[in-house]
Amino acid sequence: MLALRPNCECCDRDLPPDSPEARICSFECTFCASCATEVFAGVCPNCGGNFVPRPIRPREKLGKYPPDARRHLREGPCAALRVPTV
């Protein structure tokens, strides 16, 4: 079952389970559509695979199969894209 990670690993944008903007690779690395195309040109920086739209888990299944709560972040060109937290 997909982990449904909660954020873009690059810019840290929230990607809720129903987000049409979420992109994943075969290892479930998760990025927003903008970072996947504009920063990484469609190639996952973690594994070298391609990105596809992440499937949307039906709302009625989220109670029994909740999304992952851990946020994943990578460094490199991504760190400069994040909004600093106060």
C-alpha positions in Angstrom: 0.0 0.0 0.0 1.3 3.5 -0.8 2.5 5.5 2.1 0.9 8.8 0.8 3.7 11.0 2.1 2.4 14.4 3.3 4.7 16.8 1.5 7.0 17.6 -1.4 10.5 16.3 -0.5 11.9 19.4 -2.2 9.9 22.5 -1.5 8.0 21.0 1.5 4.6 22.0 0.0 1.7 20.1 1.7 0.4 17.3 -0.5 -2.8 15.9 1.2 -4.0 12.5 0.2 -6.4 13.9 -2.4 -3.9 16.3 -4.1 -3.8 16.0 -7.9 -0.3 17.8 -7.7 1.5 14.9 -6.0 4.0 12.9 -8.1 5.8 9.7 -7.1 8.4 7.4 -8.4 8.5 3.6 -8.1 10.1 4.0 -4.6 7.3 6.4 -3.5 9.6 9.4 -3.4 7.1 12.2 -3.4 7.3 15.7 -5.0 4.9 18.3 -6.1 4.3 18.6 -9.9 6.3 21.8 -10.1 9.4 20.4 -8.5 9.1 17.1 -10.4 9.1 18.9 -13.7 11.0 22.2 -13.1 13.7 21.2 -10.6 14.2 17.6 -11.6 13.1 17.4 -15.2 10.9 14.4 -14.6 13.7 12.2 -13.1 13.7 11.3 -9.4 16.9 12.6 -7.7 16.8 9.8 -5.2 16.5 6.7 -7.5 16.7 7.9 -11.1 13.2 6.7 -12.0 10.4 8.7 -13.6 7.5 10.4 -11.9 3.8 9.6 -12.3 0.7 11.2 -10.7 0.1 9.7 -7.2 -3.2 7.8 -7.0 -5.8 9.4 -4.8 -7.0 7.2 -1.9 -10.8 7.3 -1.5 -11.8 9.5 1.5 -13.7 6.6 3.0 -10.5 4.5 3.1 -8.4 7.1 4.9 -9.6 6.1 8.4 -8.5 2.5 8.0 -5.5 3.3 5.8 -4.2 6.7 6.9 -1.5 8.6 5.1 2.0 8.8 6.4 2.6 11.6 8.9 6.4 11.8 8.6 7.7 14.6 6.4 10.7 13.8 4.1 13.0 16.6 3.0 16.1 16.5 0.8 18.9 19.0 0.5 20.7 20.3 -2.5 18.7 22.7 -4.8 15.6 22.0 -2.7 16.8 23.7 0.4 16.8 27.1 -1.3 13.1 26.7 -2.3 11.7 26.2 1.2 10.1 29.0 3.1 11.9 29.5 6.4 9.8 28.6 9.5 9.6 31.2 12.2 
